[in-house]
């Protein structure tokens, strides 16, 4: 059944929580959530119990404990990329914690090294995760707070870190030049390249008798120059506070350092450049029901209006062109008091009408300076002789052009499938949405696993026929199985999130809260639409 709206624009749900398929869907999604939770637990464990205990025994706080003290009481912390490096040789979480926090009433980006994982040393995925946090800070004009305790780059991986790692230095200077404050609190080591994090920050807090900031530690100095130096005289907090001038504040302990950071933020005089939110009212339907909405079989479509009814304010949705291009739902809503434009896949395939409808709607949102929410569940644009002759290429290009050149903030959630160019047209990672999150059941690849394996099989058959060779059916079956299995493995939410193709895998029940946090963040900066577009092929 399809949900509808009454004359006031309030969505009426057709979902039946007592139905058998609802229970089956709920059980399947809860199982996927449990799998994601286990992956998250690996990141939360840091370097493991031994290293956590050793860190605490030294009187030090863990990365997330520092963040908990930093964030305003009762305010949320939206952790970003918690599954970074999943499925690789590196620890899940990539030895750094990043996210959006409210500090003294100001939305900030936080980057905190996890010293229980190889001393907080940076590996290739740590770098990617940190650079993503820098991008978010700059795009949304959010102050960047670095909680530093790191030995710098993991030297075993220097070949993959050294050259791209320079961008982290560049980002700090560009943030400052753009008027986005940067604050570093140093709790322990900040050596070698890591010394430039405080060196390039606007404000620096260092913990007495704990923080050490130097380009080369005592062993390196001795090897390079023959000088024998101790940690304190070479780079201790007191020395930097009294002699070099690098430290703006020398804290007595970690709690005092966090207090100093909060006072710096309080004195920044930050003001939001976007719109203030209007009145907020809760959806009329329970977010818990989202668990039974998504079919266990990813090939079965579902009505995104049912999702919207459990996410947007008051379950109110003013649909745009409801009877045209019906595979794509477009319309206007509010979320936590912020006006938004919505594009959501109703059925997997995008046709020419949907592409044209989307392009017009995106232009309208840009004219009105309204952020756009993309809810992906698409198998891509339609193929076949009839559709090619009707112009699916140029119409799909029209939609992609509109998305690519739109200037209002984009927020994307992958609800289910995200295949082919549909991923692009619905603002996938390559199109730089301000934020992108996935539900645990999300899948993304160039096409479905069976389709991809079948295409390769057809190509192989044609090649064999062209050469007059007999086709090996047994080998073909093995090839199809191998390809299909690999595509399935590489298209699941954990794999994609591990490679930072999203900003996190979220519980569907948290979607409203996550998007609300993101909308508050994007309105820290100006929200303005595009003044023009590239050439639209009509």
C-alpha positions as CSV (number, residue, x, y, z in Angstrom):
1,X,0.0,0.0,0.0
2,X,1.1,3.6,-0.6
3,X,0.9,6.4,2.0
4,X,-1.0,9.5,1.0
5,X,-1.4,13.0,2.5
6,X,-4.5,14.8,3.6
7,X,-5.5,18.3,2.5
8,X,-3.1,19.9,5.1
9,X,-0.1,18.0,3.6
10,X,0.1,15.6,6.6
11,X,1.1,12.1,5.5
12,X,-1.2,9.2,6.3
13,X,0.6,6.0,6.8
14,X,-0.5,2.7,5.3
15,X,2.0,0.6,7.2
16,X,0.6,-2.3,9.1
17,X,2.8,-3.2,12.1
18,X,0.8,-6.4,12.7
19,X,1.6,-7.9,9.3
20,X,3.8,-10.9,8.9
21,X,6.1,-9.2,6.5
22,X,6.6,-6.3,8.9
23,X,7.8,-8.7,11.6
24,X,10.2,-10.5,9.1
25,X,11.5,-7.1,7.9
26,X,12.1,-6.0,11.4
27,X,13.9,-9.2,12.4
28,X,16.2,-8.9,9.4
29,X,17.1,-5.3,9.9
30,X,17.7,-5.8,13.7
31,X,20.1,-8.6,12.7
32,X,22.0,-6.2,10.5
33,X,22.0,-3.5,13.2
34,X,23.6,-6.1,15.6
35,X,26.3,-6.8,13.0
36,X,27.0,-3.0,12.7
37,X,27.1,-2.7,16.5
38,X,29.7,-5.4,16.7
39,X,31.9,-3.5,14.2
40,X,31.3,-0.3,16.2
41,X,32.4,-2.1,19.4
42,X,35.8,-2.8,17.8
43,X,36.3,0.9,17.3
44,X,35.2,1.7,20.9
45,X,37.7,-0.9,22.2
46,X,40.6,1.1,20.9
47,X,43.9,-0.7,21.3
48,X,42.3,-3.3,23.6
49,X,41.9,-3.8,27.4
50,X,45.7,-4.0,28.0
51,X,46.5,-0.6,26.4
52,X,43.3,1.0,27.8
53,X,44.3,-0.1,31.3
54,X,47.9,1.2,30.8
55,X,46.6,4.5,29.6
56,X,44.3,4.9,32.6
57,X,47.1,3.8,35.0
58,X,49.1,6.8,33.8
59,X,46.3,9.1,34.9
60,X,45.1,9.8,31.4
61,X,41.7,10.0,29.8
62,X,40.7,8.1,26.7
63,X,39.8,9.9,23.5
64,X,36.1,9.6,24.0
65,X,36.3,10.5,27.7
66,X,38.0,13.7,26.7
67,X,35.2,14.4,24.2
68,X,32.6,13.6,26.8
69,X,34.0,16.3,29.1
70,X,34.3,18.8,26.2
71,X,30.7,18.5,24.9
72,X,28.0,20.6,26.6
73,X,26.1,18.6,29.2
74,X,23.1,16.9,27.6
75,X,24.2,17.8,24.0
76,X,24.8,15.1,21.4
77,X,28.0,14.0,19.9
78,X,27.6,12.9,16.3
79,X,30.5,10.6,15.6
80,X,31.7,10.5,12.0
81,X,33.3,7.6,10.1
82,X,33.5,5.3,13.1
83,X,34.0,2.2,10.9
84,X,37.0,3.7,9.0
85,X,39.4,1.0,7.9
86,X,36.9,-1.8,8.4
87,X,37.9,-4.8,6.4
88,X,41.5,-3.6,6.0
89,X,44.7,-4.6,7.9
90,X,44.3,-1.5,10.2
91,X,42.2,-1.3,13.4
92,X,38.5,-0.3,12.9
93,X,38.2,3.4,13.7
94,X,41.7,4.1,12.3
95,X,43.1,5.4,15.7
96,X,41.2,8.7,15.6
97,X,37.8,9.8,16.7
98,X,36.0,12.5,14.7
99,X,32.6,14.1,15.0
100,X,30.3,17.1,15.5
101,X,29.9,18.4,19.1
102,X,28.2,21.3,20.7
103,X,30.7,23.2,22.9
104,X,29.5,26.3,24.8
105,X,26.5,26.4,22.5
106,X,28.7,26.3,19.3
107,X,28.6,23.5,16.8
108,X,32.3,22.3,16.4
109,X,34.2,19.6,14.6
110,X,36.3,17.5,17.0
111,X,39.3,15.4,16.0
112,X,40.7,13.3,18.9
113,X,43.7,10.9,18.6
114,X,43.3,7.5,20.3
115,X,46.6,6.9,22.0
116,X,45.7,3.4,22.9
117,X,46.1,2.4,19.2
118,X,49.9,2.4,18.4
119,X,50.3,5.6,20.4
120,X,47.8,7.5,18.3
121,X,50.1,7.2,15.3
122,X,48.4,8.0,11.9
123,X,47.9,5.4,9.3
124,X,46.5,6.0,5.7
125,X,42.9,5.6,7.0
126,X,43.5,8.0,9.9
127,X,44.7,10.5,7.4
128,X,41.6,10.1,5.2
129,X,39.3,10.3,8.2
130,X,41.0,13.5,9.5
131,X,40.9,15.2,6.1
132,X,37.2,14.4,5.8
133,X,36.7,16.1,9.2
134,X,38.7,19.1,7.9
135,X,36.4,19.3,4.8
136,X,33.3,19.3,7.0
137,X,34.7,22.1,9.2
138,X,35.5,24.3,6.2
139,X,32.3,23.6,4.2
140,X,30.1,24.4,7.2
141,X,32.3,27.0,8.9
142,X,32.6,25.0,12.1
143,X,35.4,25.6,14.6
144,X,37.9,22.7,14.5
145,X,39.1,21.3,17.9
146,X,42.0,18.9,17.9
147,X,42.6,16.8,21.0
148,X,46.2,15.8,20.3
149,X,48.2,12.8,21.5
150,X,50.0,11.2,18.7
151,X,53.4,10.1,17.7
152,X,52.8,11.4,14.2
153,X,52.8,9.2,11.1
154,X,53.2,5.4,11.5
155,X,56.6,5.2,9.9
156,X,55.9,1.7,8.5
157,X,53.2,3.4,6.3
158,X,55.1,6.5,5.4
159,X,54.9,5.8,1.7
160,X,51.2,6.2,1.8
161,X,51.1,9.0,4.3
162,X,53.9,11.5,3.7
163,X,52.9,13.1,0.4
164,X,49.1,13.3,1.0
165,X,49.7,14.1,4.6
166,X,50.8,17.6,3.7
167,X,47.1,18.4,3.0
168,X,46.4,18.3,6.8
169,X,48.8,21.2,7.2
170,X,47.3,23.1,4.3
171,X,43.8,22.6,5.7
172,X,44.6,24.1,9.1
173,X,46.0,27.3,7.4
174,X,43.0,27.5,5.0
175,X,40.5,27.1,7.8
176,X,42.2,30.0,9.7
177,X,42.3,32.1,6.6
178,X,38.6,31.5,6.0
179,X,37.8,32.8,9.5
180,X,37.1,29.3,10.9
181,X,38.9,29.0,14.3
182,X,41.3,26.1,15.0
183,X,42.1,25.0,18.5
184,X,44.6,22.4,19.6
185,X,44.8,20.8,23.1
186,X,47.9,18.7,23.5
187,X,47.7,15.9,26.1
188,X,50.8,14.0,25.3
189,X,53.1,13.5,22.4
190,X,52.8,15.8,19.3
191,X,56.0,15.0,17.6
192,X,57.5,15.2,14.1
193,X,54.7,16.2,11.6
194,X,52.2,16.0,14.5
195,X,54.0,19.1,16.1
196,X,52.5,21.2,13.3
197,X,49.0,20.6,14.4
198,X,49.5,23.0,17.4
199,X,52.0,24.9,15.4
200,X,49.3,25.8,12.7
201,X,46.4,26.2,15.1
202,X,44.9,29.6,16.2
203,X,44.9,28.6,19.9
204,X,47.0,26.1,21.7
205,X,46.5,24.5,25.1
206,X,49.1,22.2,26.6
207,X,49.0,20.0,29.7
208,X,51.8,20.6,32.1
209,X,54.3,17.7,32.6
210,X,52.4,15.7,30.0
211,X,52.4,17.5,26.6
212,X,55.5,17.3,24.5
213,X,55.7,19.2,21.2
214,X,58.9,19.0,19.1
215,X,59.9,18.2,15.6
216,X,62.6,15.7,16.8
217,X,62.7,14.0,20.2
218,X,65.8,13.6,22.3
219,X,67.0,10.4,20.5
220,X,66.7,12.0,17.1
221,X,68.3,15.3,18.3
222,X,71.2,13.3,19.7
223,X,71.7,11.3,16.5
224,X,71.4,14.5,14.3
225,X,73.4,17.0,16.3
226,X,75.1,15.2,19.2
227,X,73.1,17.3,21.7
228,X,71.7,15.6,24.8
229,X,68.4,17.1,25.6
230,X,65.5,16.2,27.9
231,X,61.8,16.2,27.0
232,X,60.9,19.3,29.0
233,X,63.6,21.6,27.8
234,X,63.1,20.3,24.2
235,X,59.4,20.5,24.0
236,X,57.5,20.5,27.3
237,X,54.4,22.5,28.1
238,X,56.1,24.8,30.5
239,X,58.9,25.6,28.1
240,X,56.4,26.3,25.3
241,X,54.4,28.5,27.7
242,X,57.4,30.6,28.9
243,X,60.1,30.4,26.3
244,X,59.0,29.5,22.7
245,X,55.5,31.0,23.1
246,X,53.9,28.1,21.3
247,X,51.5,27.4,24.2
248,X,48.8,30.0,24.8
249,X,47.5,28.2,27.9
250,X,49.4,25.8,30.1
251,X,46.8,23.5,31.9
252,X,47.4,21.8,35.3
253,X,45.8,18.5,34.1
254,X,43.6,17.1,31.3
255,X,40.3,18.4,32.9
256,X,41.8,21.9,33.2
257,X,42.9,21.7,29.5
258,X,39.4,20.8,28.4
259,X,38.1,23.7,30.6
260,X,40.5,26.0,28.8
261,X,39.3,24.8,25.4
262,X,35.7,25.5,26.4
263,X,36.6,29.0,27.5
264,X,38.3,29.7,24.2
265,X,35.2,28.6,22.3
266,X,33.0,30.7,24.6
267,X,35.1,33.8,23.6
268,X,35.1,33.2,19.9
269,X,32.0,35.3,19.4
270,X,30.6,32.9,16.7
271,X,27.3,33.6,15.1
272,X,25.4,31.5,12.7
273,X,25.2,32.8,9.1
274,X,22.3,30.5,8.1
275,X,18.6,30.7,8.9
276,X,17.4,30.1,12.5
277,X,15.1,27.1,12.9
278,X,11.4,27.6,13.2
279,X,9.0,25.8,15.5
280,X,9.6,22.1,15.9
281,X,7.0,19.3,16.3
282,X,7.6,15.6,16.4
283,X,6.4,13.2,13.6
284,X,3.0,11.7,14.0
285,X,4.4,8.2,13.6
286,X,6.8,6.2,15.7
287,X,10.4,5.9,14.3
288,X,10.5,2.4,15.7
289,X,8.3,1.4,12.8
290,X,11.1,2.1,10.4
291,X,12.6,-1.2,11.3
292,X,9.6,-3.1,9.8
293,X,9.3,-0.9,6.7
294,X,12.4,-1.9,4.8
295,X,11.9,-5.3,2.9
296,X,14.4,-8.0,3.8
297,X,14.7,-8.6,0.1
298,X,16.6,-5.6,-1.3
299,X,14.9,-6.1,-4.7
300,X,11.5,-5.2,-3.3
301,X,10.8,-1.5,-3.4
302,X,9.1,0.5,-0.5
303,X,7.4,3.8,-0.3
304,X,9.7,6.5,0.9
305,X,6.7,8.6,2.1
306,X,6.5,6.1,4.9
307,X,10.1,7.0,5.9
308,X,9.3,10.7,5.7
309,X,6.2,10.3,7.8
310,X,8.5,9.2,10.6
311,X,11.3,11.7,10.1
312,X,9.9,15.2,9.1
313,X,8.2,17.7,11.5
314,X,4.6,16.9,12.0
315,X,4.7,14.2,9.2
316,X,3.9,17.2,6.9
317,X,5.0,16.9,3.3
318,X,4.0,19.1,0.4
319,X,4.7,16.9,-2.6
320,X,5.8,18.4,-5.9
321,X,4.6,16.9,-9.1
322,X,3.0,13.9,-7.3
323,X,1.5,12.4,-10.5
324,X,4.6,12.9,-12.8
325,X,7.7,10.8,-12.7
326,X,6.3,8.8,-9.9
327,X,9.4,6.7,-9.4
328,X,10.9,9.7,-7.7
329,X,9.2,11.5,-4.8
330,X,10.0,15.2,-4.5
331,X,8.6,17.9,-2.1
332,X,9.0,20.3,0.7
333,X,9.1,19.6,4.5
334,X,10.6,20.9,7.7
335,X,13.0,19.0,9.9
336,X,13.8,20.3,13.4
337,X,12.4,23.6,12.2
338,X,14.6,23.9,9.1
339,X,12.9,23.9,5.7
340,X,14.2,21.2,3.4
341,X,13.6,19.9,-0.1
342,X,13.3,16.1,-0.5
343,X,14.2,13.8,-3.3
344,X,13.5,10.1,-2.6
345,X,13.4,7.1,-4.8
346,X,9.9,5.5,-4.7
347,X,10.9,2.6,-7.0
348,X,14.4,1.6,-8.0
349,X,14.6,2.7,-11.6
350,X,14.9,6.4,-12.7
351,X,13.2,7.2,-16.1
352,X,13.4,10.4,-18.2
353,X,10.4,11.9,-16.4
354,X,12.0,11.4,-13.0
355,X,15.2,13.0,-14.2
356,X,13.5,16.1,-15.6
357,X,11.3,16.4,-12.5
358,X,14.4,16.3,-10.3
359,X,16.3,18.9,-12.3
360,X,13.4,21.3,-12.0
361,X,13.0,20.7,-8.3
362,X,16.7,21.2,-7.6
363,X,16.6,24.5,-9.4
364,X,13.6,25.6,-7.3
365,X,15.4,24.7,-4.1
366,X,18.4,26.7,-5.2
367,X,16.2,29.7,-6.0
368,X,14.7,29.5,-2.5
369,X,18.0,28.8,-0.7
370,X,16.7,25.6,0.8
371,X,18.9,22.6,1.6
372,X,18.2,19.3,-0.2
373,X,17.8,15.8,1.4
374,X,18.4,12.8,-0.9
375,X,17.0,9.4,0.1
376,X,18.6,6.8,-2.1
377,X,17.1,3.5,-3.1
378,X,17.8,3.1,-6.7
379,X,19.1,0.6,-9.3
380,X,20.0,3.4,-11.7
381,X,18.6,4.9,-14.9
382,X,16.5,2.8,-17.2
383,X,18.1,1.0,-20.1
384,X,16.7,-0.5,-23.4
385,X,16.0,0.6,-27.0
386,X,12.8,2.4,-26.1
387,X,14.4,4.5,-23.3
388,X,17.6,5.3,-25.2
389,X,15.5,6.6,-28.1
390,X,13.5,8.7,-25.7
391,X,16.6,10.4,-24.5
392,X,17.5,8.7,-21.2
393,X,21.2,9.6,-21.5
394,X,20.5,13.4,-22.0
395,X,17.8,13.4,-19.3
396,X,20.0,11.5,-16.8
397,X,22.7,14.0,-17.7
398,X,20.3,16.9,-17.0
399,X,19.6,15.6,-13.5
400,X,23.3,14.9,-12.8
401,X,24.2,18.5,-14.0
402,X,21.6,19.9,-11.7
403,X,22.9,18.0,-8.7
404,X,26.6,18.7,-9.5
405,X,26.1,22.5,-9.8
406,X,23.5,23.0,-7.0
407,X,25.0,25.2,-4.3
408,X,22.6,24.6,-1.4
409,X,23.8,22.1,1.1
410,X,23.0,18.4,0.3
411,X,22.4,15.7,2.8
412,X,22.2,12.1,1.6
413,X,20.9,8.9,3.2
414,X,21.2,5.6,1.5
415,X,18.1,3.7,2.6
416,X,18.7,0.6,0.4
417,X,20.1,0.1,-3.1
418,X,22.5,2.7,-4.6
419,X,23.6,1.3,-8.0
420,X,25.0,2.7,-11.2
421,X,24.6,6.3,-12.2
422,X,21.6,6.5,-9.9
423,X,24.2,6.9,-7.1
424,X,25.5,10.0,-8.9
425,X,22.1,11.5,-9.8
426,X,21.0,11.0,-6.2
427,X,24.1,12.8,-4.8
428,X,26.5,10.1,-3.9
429,X,29.9,10.6,-2.3
430,X,31.5,11.8,-5.6
431,X,29.1,14.8,-5.7
432,X,30.2,16.0,-2.3
433,X,27.1,16.1,-0.2
434,X,27.8,18.0,3.1
435,X,27.0,14.7,4.9
436,X,26.2,11.2,3.7
437,X,24.9,8.3,5.9
438,X,23.8,4.7,5.2
439,X,21.3,2.4,6.8
440,X,22.7,-1.0,7.8
441,X,20.9,-2.7,4.8
442,X,22.4,-0.3,2.2
443,X,24.1,-1.7,-0.9
444,X,26.2,0.2,-3.5
445,X,28.0,-0.9,-6.6
446,X,28.2,-0.2,-10.3
447,X,25.3,-2.7,-10.6
448,X,23.7,-5.6,-8.7
449,X,26.0,-8.7,-8.2
450,X,24.0,-11.0,-10.4
451,X,23.7,-8.4,-13.2
452,X,27.4,-7.7,-13.1
453,X,28.4,-11.4,-13.2
454,X,25.9,-11.9,-16.0
455,X,27.3,-9.1,-18.1
456,X,30.8,-10.4,-17.7
457,X,29.5,-13.9,-18.8
458,X,27.8,-12.5,-21.9
459,X,31.0,-10.6,-22.9
460,X,33.1,-13.8,-22.4
461,X,30.7,-15.8,-24.5
462,X,30.8,-13.3,-27.3
463,X,34.6,-13.2,-27.2
464,X,34.7,-17.0,-27.5
465,X,32.2,-17.1,-30.3
466,X,34.2,-14.4,-32.2
467,X,37.3,-16.6,-32.0
468,X,35.4,-19.8,-33.0
469,X,36.1,-21.4,-29.6
470,X,33.8,-23.7,-27.6
471,X,32.6,-22.0,-24.4
472,X,33.6,-23.5,-21.1
473,X,30.3,-23.7,-19.1
474,X,31.9,-25.0,-16.0
475,X,34.5,-22.2,-15.9
476,X,31.7,-19.7,-16.6
477,X,29.7,-20.9,-13.6
478,X,32.8,-20.6,-11.4
479,X,33.5,-17.1,-12.7
480,X,29.9,-15.9,-12.1
481,X,29.9,-17.2,-8.6
482,X,33.3,-15.6,-7.8
483,X,32.3,-12.2,-9.3
484,X,28.9,-12.2,-7.6
485,X,30.4,-13.1,-4.2
486,X,33.0,-10.4,-4.5
487,X,30.5,-7.7,-5.5
488,X,28.2,-8.7,-2.6
489,X,31.2,-8.4,-0.2
490,X,32.3,-5.0,-1.6
491,X,28.8,-3.5,-1.7
492,X,27.7,-3.9,2.0
493,X,27.5,-1.0,4.3
494,X,30.5,-1.9,6.4
495,X,32.8,-2.1,3.4
496,X,31.6,1.2,2.0
497,X,31.8,3.0,5.4
498,X,35.2,1.5,6.0
499,X,36.5,3.3,3.0
500,X,34.8,6.6,4.0
501,X,32.3,6.4,1.1
502,X,29.8,7.6,3.8
503,X,30.1,9.4,7.1
504,X,28.7,6.5,9.1
505,X,26.2,3.6,9.2
506,X,23.3,4.7,11.3
507,X,20.3,3.0,13.0
508,X,17.2,4.0,11.0
509,X,15.6,5.1,14.2
510,X,18.3,7.7,14.6
511,X,17.8,9.2,11.2
512,X,15.8,12.2,12.3
513,X,18.2,13.1,15.1
514,X,21.3,12.7,12.8
515,X,19.8,14.9,10.1
516,X,18.8,17.5,12.6
517,X,22.3,17.7,13.9
518,X,23.6,18.0,10.3
519,X,21.1,20.7,9.4
520,X,22.1,22.7,12.5
521,X,25.7,22.4,11.3
522,X,25.2,23.5,7.7
523,X,23.3,26.6,9.0
524,X,26.4,27.6,10.8
525,X,27.5,29.0,7.4
526,X,25.5,30.8,4.8
527,X,22.9,28.8,2.8
528,X,22.7,30.1,-0.7
529,X,21.6,28.6,-4.0
530,X,23.4,28.5,-7.3
531,X,23.4,31.6,-9.6
532,X,23.7,29.5,-12.8
533,X,24.2,26.1,-14.3
534,X,26.1,24.4,-17.1
535,X,24.4,23.8,-20.4
536,X,21.3,21.6,-20.0
537,X,20.8,19.3,-23.0
538,X,17.1,19.4,-23.7
